[in-house]
Amino acid sequence: MAGLRVFAPAKINLTLHVTGQRADGYHLLDSLVVFADVGDVVQLHPADAWSLRVDGPEGGEVPAGDDNLVLRVARLFPDLAAALTLTKDLPVASGIGGGSADAAAVWRGLCQMAGRDADAAQLLQLGADIPVCVPSGAARMQGIGEAVTPLAGLPALHVVLANPRVAVSTPQIFRALARKDNAPMPDVLPVFADAAALCDWLGTQRNDLQAAAEALEPQITQTCQALAALPRCLLARMSGSGATCFGVFATAQDAAEAAAILSSARPGWWVRDGALGSMRAQAAPRPLN
């Protein structure tokens, strides 16, 4: 059996509405999720025993032990074994689904190796973001992450992602929320003519975690302000629970020029530019050469 290469695209929450909390403590969300052509890469080689090697520019912060999420996914395949290599470009615990995207990539690869459908329902127990990351398509995510509705027809978006190299605790942010019963997005989402129209509508929506995250870590505020000040930025917001923030642009050139400006001004930050939307095709497992 040939080895596989699987791309794990960054998950971006264009909106993130916290709409309630269940009796078991899980929070209810309503989120418009897209994926970027920026991400990690997993390689899977058939082997006699499971192993994991982590490398890449952001690999130094990733534990390679049994608690690593990709190995927890691997244990769902008792009849397989593979040598896994995870090349990290996404910062750890940064609000763009890095760990969940990596786990979903391993799931896609192992499902192909096992010859089975990559249904993600059983992955919810490992992480609320994993089911939406398995298809890596633009989607509306609701409930605790189990309700994923694919979305088609979103206009092309380009993005600058920026992380100021600060760590934030997702549980701490949820505890700090002023309220947990906020309004969801409309039942039916509008049709958007272009990136500017989508960003105008996004400006009327929210990331309900952002204020709490900014109170805990003021550099998130500075990061959003720096993105918003870049030429031709249409919208700046925090993704997920942070600390990564994004600026949306209408063209790839606008995003590339803005990323260069921000990287020069903030050389210590993690900064990437790319395209946003559905990454289904890019995220499909491919044979290793």
C-alpha positions in Angstrom: 0.0 0.0 0.0 1.4 3.4 -1.0 1.9 6.2 1.5 -0.4 9.2 1.5 0.0 13.0 1.8 -2.9 14.9 3.3 -3.2 18.7 3.6 -4.8 20.0 6.9 -6.2 23.5 6.1 -6.6 26.2 8.7 -10.2 26.6 9.9 -11.5 30.2 10.0 -14.6 31.2 11.9 -15.9 34.2 10.0 -18.7 34.3 12.6 -18.9 32.5 16.0 -22.2 33.1 17.9 -22.5 31.4 21.3 -26.2 30.7 21.6 -26.5 28.6 24.8 -25.0 26.0 27.1 -26.2 22.4 27.7 -26.6 20.9 31.1 -23.4 18.9 30.5 -21.4 22.1 30.1 -21.0 22.0 26.3 -21.6 25.3 24.6 -24.0 25.7 21.7 -22.6 27.6 18.7 -23.7 29.0 15.4 -20.7 29.7 13.1 -19.9 30.4 9.5 -16.7 28.4 8.8 -14.4 28.5 5.9 -10.9 27.0 5.2 -7.6 28.6 4.0 -5.0 27.3 1.6 -2.6 27.7 4.6 -2.2 24.7 6.8 -0.3 21.7 8.0 0.7 18.5 6.1 0.4 14.9 7.3 2.2 12.0 5.7 1.1 8.4 6.4 3.4 5.4 5.6 2.1 1.9 6.2 4.2 0.4 9.1 4.2 -2.4 11.6 3.5 -0.1 14.5 2.1 3.4 15.1 4.6 6.2 15.4 4.5 10.0 15.1 7.2 12.5 14.1 6.5 16.2 14.3 8.5 18.8 12.3 8.0 22.1 10.5 8.4 25.7 11.7 5.7 25.3 14.4 6.5 21.8 15.3 8.4 22.6 18.5 5.3 23.1 20.6 3.5 20.0 19.6 3.6 16.9 21.9 4.3 13.7 20.1 3.1 11.4 22.9 -0.1 9.3 23.2 -2.2 12.3 24.1 -1.6 13.9 20.7 -4.9 14.2 18.9 -3.7 12.5 15.7 -2.7 9.4 17.7 -6.0 9.3 19.4 -7.6 9.3 15.9 -5.2 6.6 14.9 -6.4 4.3 17.7 -9.8 4.2 16.1 -8.2 2.0 13.4 -7.1 -1.2 15.4 -6.5 -3.1 12.2 -4.0 -0.6 10.7 -0.6 0.8 11.7 1.3 3.7 10.1 4.3 5.9 10.5 2.9 9.5 10.7 4.8 12.7 10.0 3.1 15.9 10.9 4.6 19.1 9.4 3.3 22.1 11.4 2.9 25.5 9.8 0.0 26.5 12.0 0.6 27.8 15.5 -0.5 25.6 18.4 -3.7 26.5 20.2 -4.3 29.5 18.0 -8.1 29.5 17.2 -7.7 28.3 13.6 -8.3 24.6 14.3 -4.7 23.3 13.9 -5.1 20.3 16.1 -8.5 19.5 14.8 -7.4 20.0 11.2 -4.5 17.6 11.8 -6.8 15.0 13.4 -9.2 15.3 10.5 -6.4 14.9 8.0 -5.2 11.7 9.6 -8.8 10.5 9.7 -9.2 11.1 5.9 -5.9 9.4 5.2 -6.6 6.4 7.4 -10.2 6.0 6.0 -8.7 5.9 2.5 -6.1 3.3 3.6 -8.8 1.2 5.2 -11.2 1.6 2.3 -14.0 3.0 4.3 -16.1 6.2 4.2 -14.8 9.2 6.1 -17.9 9.8 8.1 -17.0 12.1 11.0 -19.8 11.5 13.5 -17.7 9.4 15.9 -15.0 12.1 16.0 -17.2 14.6 18.0 -16.1 12.9 21.2 -12.5 13.8 20.4 -13.1 17.5 19.6 -16.0 19.7 18.6 -14.2 21.2 15.6 -13.1 17.9 14.1 -16.4 17.0 12.2 -16.4 20.3 10.3 -12.7 19.9 9.5 -13.1 16.4 7.9 -14.7 17.7 4.7 -12.9 21.0 4.9 -15.6 22.7 3.0 -17.4 26.0 3.7 -20.1 25.3 6.1 -22.5 26.5 8.8 -21.6 24.7 12.1 -24.2 24.5 14.8 -25.0 22.7 18.1 -21.8 21.6 19.8 -20.2 21.0 16.4 -22.3 18.0 15.3 -24.5 19.9 12.9 -22.5 20.8 9.8 -24.4 22.2 6.8 -22.3 22.7 3.6 -22.5 26.1 2.0 -22.1 26.8 -1.7 -21.8 30.0 -3.6 -19.7 32.1 -1.2 -17.7 34.7 -3.1 -13.9 34.3 -3.3 -12.1 35.8 -0.3 -8.5 36.4 0.4 -7.0 36.7 3.8 -4.1 37.7 6.0 -3.8 35.6 9.1 -1.9 37.1 12.1 -1.0 35.6 15.5 0.9 37.8 18.0 2.5 34.8 19.6 0.4 34.8 22.7 -1.4 31.8 24.2 -5.0 32.0 25.3 -7.1 29.4 27.1 -10.3 28.4 25.4 -12.0 27.2 28.7 -11.0 30.4 30.4 -12.5 32.5 27.6 -15.8 30.6 27.8 -15.9 31.1 31.6 -15.4 34.8 31.1 -18.3 35.3 28.7 -20.8 37.9 29.9 -23.6 35.9 28.5 -24.1 32.6 26.8 -27.5 32.9 25.2 -26.8 35.2 22.3 -28.7 35.4 19.1 -27.8 33.0 16.3 -27.3 34.0 12.7 -30.4 34.3 10.5 -32.1 31.0 9.7 -31.4 31.7 6.0 -28.2 33.3 5.1 -28.2 36.0 2.4 -26.7 35.6 -1.1 -23.6 37.7 -1.5 -22.7 39.3 -4.8 -19.0 39.7 -3.9 -16.4 39.9 -1.1 -17.4 43.4 -0.2 -21.1 42.4 0.2 -20.1 39.4 2.4 -17.9 41.5 4.6 -20.6 44.2 5.0 -22.9 41.4 6.3 -20.2 39.9 8.4 -19.9 43.3 10.1 -23.4 42.9 11.4 -22.5 39.5 12.9 -20.1 38.6 15.7 -17.5 36.4 17.3 -18.9 36.3 20.8 -15.6 35.1 22.2 -13.6 38.1 21.0 -14.4 40.6 23.8 -13.6 38.0 26.5 -10.4 37.0 24.8 -9.3 40.7 24.4 -9.9 41.3 28.1 -7.7 38.4 28.9 -5.0 39.2 26.3 -4.9 42.8 25.0 -2.6 41.9 22.1 -5.6 40.4 20.3 -7.1 43.9 20.2 -3.8 45.2 18.8 -3.7 42.5 16.2 -7.2 43.2 14.9 -6.4 46.9 14.8 -3.2 46.3 12.9 -5.1 44.2 10.3 -7.9 46.7 10.0 -5.4 49.4 9.3 -3.8 47.6 6.3 -4.6 49.0 2.9 -7.9 47.7 1.4 -8.8 45.5 4.3 -12.6 44.8 4.2 -13.0 43.2 7.7 -10.8 42.3 10.6 -11.8 39.9 13.4 -10.6 37.2 15.7 -11.0 33.6 14.6 -12.3 31.0 17.0 -11.1 31.5 20.6 -7.9 33.3 19.3 -5.3 34.6 19.4 -5.2 34.4 15.6 -7.0 37.2 13.8 -7.8 37.6 10.2 -8.2 40.4 7.7 -10.3 39.9 4.6 -9.3 41.3 1.2 -11.0 41.2 -2.2 -7.9 40.1 -4.2 -4.9 37.9 -3.8 -2.6 40.8 -4.6 -4.2 43.0 -1.9 -3.7 40.2 0.7 -0.1 39.5 -0.4 0.8 43.2 -0.2 -0.9 43.6 3.1 0.9 40.6 4.6 4.2 41.9 3.5 3.5 45.2 5.2 2.4 43.5 8.4 5.3 41.1 8.5 7.8 44.0 8.1 6.1 46.0 10.9 5.6 43.0 13.2 8.5 40.6 12.5 7.8 38.6 15.7 4.2 37.7 14.7 3.1 34.7 12.7 1.7 36.1 9.5 0.4 34.3 6.4 -1.7 35.3 3.4 -3.9 33.0 1.3 -7.3 32.2 -0.1 -10.5 31.4 1.9 -13.4 29.1 1.0 -13.8 25.4 0.5 -10.6 23.3 0.5 -12.3 20.0 -0.2 -10.2 19.2 -3.3 -6.9 20.4 -1.7 -7.6 18.4 1.5 -8.2 15.0 -0.3 -5.5 12.4 0.4 -2.9 12.0 -2.4 -0.4 9.3 -3.0 3.2 10.1 -2.0 5.6 10.2 -4.9 
